[in-house]
Amino acid sequence: MTLTTWLAFFAASWAISFSPGAGAISAMSCGLRYGFARGYWNTLGLILGIMAQVAIVGIGLGALLATSELAFAVVKWLGVAYLIYLGVKQFRANAAPVTDVQPGGPLTASIRELVLRGFLINISNPKGTVFLLAVVPQFINPANPVTPQYLIIAGTLAFTDLVAMAIYTVLAAKVLRLLRNPVHIRWMNRGFGAMFVAAGAFLATFRRSA
């Protein structure tokens, strides 16, 4: 991969990482509920999910999702169900402000849970796989070894996502945590819950042919 090609992909990666979607919603909701230090672990899961998506595309399984109606439908509806589950869970979340969270308290989530949550969000999104399947090959030179090129692409996406999700998480943790009224927190939780459900509904409309 030439420097010019990488710079083009690097620019595209920022747009991909900052684009609104389930990952951004998850980052903000984790920042709101758990604060930045703990909520940012969700980003590790999101990135692991992206790495898995790139690997799927790289070894050719992405083509299966793009051509198999059954495989695509199974992954899609699993993703829809998970996003709606997260939406309902967020909608019903405790209305305590972020600064009131104590170790072992009702809003505490383990690092493993947060990482798994992020991973499941990205790995169960076939739209992401099909998108990468359409975009990534444009930056791959088949005349050169492809594995190093995919590693560069994965690393680039990981870097831009680390930055983008950090911004989403810290905005929620530092700005939204100023809300002290439980009524406001409750409605904020309901807002994020509705966004998760909306993301699931949007994913449900996505078609393999797209």
N, C-alpha and C positions, 0 to 999 in steps of 0.2 A: 504494500500500500504506500503510495507516494505521499509526500507531505501535503501536496495540494488536495489530494483526495481525502486525507484525514481531516484537514481543516474544514472541508465542506461537510463532512460527517459530524465534526465537532459542533459546527454551527447548527446543523439539523438536530443534534442531540439536545441542545438547550430547548428548542421548541418542543421536542418530544417530552422532555422531563417536566417542563412547566405547564404543559397542556392540562387543563382541568380534567379530572377523571377520578376513578375510584381510589387510586393511590394518593392523590392530593387530598381527597376527602378523609381518607384514613389517617394521613399525617396530621391534618388539622384536628381531627377528633381526638387523636391520642395526645396531642399537645394540650388540648383543652382539658381532658380528663386526668392526665397523669403528669403534666408539666413537661418541660423540654428534656431534662436529663433522662427520664424514664421513657417518655413517649417517643424519643428519637430511635429507640431500639426497633420500633416498627419499621423504620427505614431500612434497617439491615434485612429484614424479611422481604421488603419490597424489592431490594436489589438482588437478593438471592432468587427471587421469582423471575426477575428480568434475565439474570444469568441463565436460569433454566430455559427461559423462552428462547434466548439466543442459541443455546445448545440444541434445542429442539429444531430450530430452523437450520442450524449448521449441519446436523446429521441427517436432515431430510425428513424428519417426522412432521415438520411444519407443512410439507406438501400433502401429507395424509389428511391433516385437518382442512386443508384448502380444497381437497378433492373428495373426501369421504363425508357424505351427509350425516351418517350415523355418528362418526367420531366427533365431528364438529358439534352436533346437537348435544351429545353427552357432556362434553366439556362446557359448552355454553350454558346449559341449564344448571349444571353444578355451580357455575359462577354466578348465575342469576340467583339461585337459592342462597348462596353464601352472602351475597351483598344484601339481600332482603333480610336475612338473619341478623347481619350486623346492624342494619337499619332499625329493626325492632329492638335490638339490644340497646342501641344508642338512644332510641326514643324513650326507653324506660329507665335510663341511667339515673343514678343518684344525682340530686341537684346541688350537692355541696361544692363550693368553690375549689379551684385547684389547690390553693394554698392551705386548705384544710386537710389535704390528703396526708395520712399518717401511715407508717409501715404497718402492714397487717390490717389496715382499715378497709372499708367497703369498696373503695375505688382503686385499691392496689391490684396491679396485674403483674405477673412474673415476666421476666425478660423473655423466657421461652414462649409464653403466650403471645407477647407482642410481636416477636420475630415470626412465629407461626402464622399469626394473623396477616402480617404483610405478605408473607410468602404465598399463602393461599389466595389472597386477592389477585396477585399478578399471575400465578401459575394457572388459575382457573378462568383466565380471560382469553378465549380463542381469538378475540378481536386483536389482541396484542400480537399473537403469533402470526396471524394473517398479515397484519400491518408490517411486522418485521420481515416477513417473507417477501413482501412487495418492495420494501425499502432497502434492506441490507444488501441484497445481491448487486444493487447498482454501484456499491462502493467496493465490491470484491473483484479482484483481478484474477480470473481463473488460470492465467498463465503462471502465476506464482503460487507457492504453498498457501492453502486457504486457512489452515488452522491458526497460524500467527495472525492473520488478518481478522479472523473472528475473535481472537483474544483481544486484539486492539479495540475492536468495536465494543466488545463486552466491557472492557475496562473504561472506555470513554463514556458509555452509558451509565456505568456505575458512578463515575465521578460527577457527571452532571446531575444525576439523581440525588447523590449525597448532598449537593449544594441546594438543589431545588426543594427537596423534602425538608432540609434543615430550615429553610426560609418559611415554608408552610407551617412546620411544627412550632418554630419559635414565635411566629405571628400569633398563633393560637394560644401558646403558653404564656407569652408576655403581654399580649394585648387583651385577649379574651379573659384572662385570669383576673383582670381588674374588676370584672363583674362580681359583685358580692351578694347581690340579691338572689336568693334561691329561685324566685320566679323567673328572673332573667336567665339563670343557668338552665333551668328546666326547658325554657323555650329555645335556648341555644342547642341543647341536646336534641330536642325535637327537630330543630332545623337540620342538624347533621344527620339525624336518623332519616328524615325525609330525603336528603340528598343521596344517602346510600340506597334507599328504595328506588329513587329516580334513576340512579346509575344502573341498578339491576334491571329496571324496566327498559332502559335504553339498550342494554346489552341484549335483552330478549328480542328486540326488534332487528338486531344485526343479522344479516344473512351471509351465508358462506360465499355466495357469488359476488358480494361486495368487496 
